């Protein structure tokens, strides 16, 4: 180092270290109410359910320690495993079909000019804001032997296809599933329409200049641009499918037989009919773990890769 350079360096003031970032404690106080609410109404009940699942208790007599026996009994019970299979079938009707319908409607509404688009969006979203009990009662009437569904079939000459849709073993499960499809597709459509608005118009113009048709434009521009919305929609709909109770209970009550029984129905029956609270809590914990695992898998499959376009 030369003498002038050394003199300049000696004359320069020493660099000050950047002050450590101070926590904005007043801002964190805004989180406290939400955290307290979440702890009181989610974490504490969940902990109590886990603790209760380790006991045999009928709600009256003294509880007996069971350990993991309730879990092993639940996982070995064919009725519970059948209920889980029904829930997986509902994933198709509550999640996959609504997502596909929502994407199709989004592709149509973003490419074709539709008068009164706001009205159509609001009308298609109405099923999502209705109470599950109201939806179940309405569809139970529609599926009745003398209801509108069979009336429409008779009107078009398909009298032989008319049946008790919720009362037959072969049609009860898909009939209840289609109700879930009708309820959930509006939510998916609204999410996708909101996401489509942030896709740059230049991408559509470039695709059309390259001669892309409607299908190719959807597959190369719209679908990749809705990656985050698709993941969010699947998380919501899959969760609803696995924890479904109100629509099943108010349409078929799990019947005929056990054709439409799902874990939530089994939990209610175990807790309030047979008064086996330990088993009911164990099934609840297993259902929670299943929901977390499936939603985690969805988020893993749709996670943003490094270097991928936002």
Secondary structure, DSSP 8 states (H G I E B T S, - for coil): --HHHHHHHHHS------------HHHHHHHHHHHHHHIIIIIHHHHHHHHHTTEE--SSS--EE-TTHHHHHHHH-HHHHHHHHHHHHHHIIIIIHHHHHHHHHHHHHHHS--TTHHHHHHHHHHHHHS-HHHHHHHHHHHTSTTSHHHHHHHHTT-GGG---TTTSTTTHHHHHHHHHHHHHHHHHHHHHHHHHTTS-HHHHHHHHHTT--HHHHIIIIIHHHTHHHHHHHHHHHHHHHHT--HHHHHHTTT-STTTT--HHHHHHHHHHTS--HHHHHHHHHHHHHHHHHHHHHHHHHT---TT---
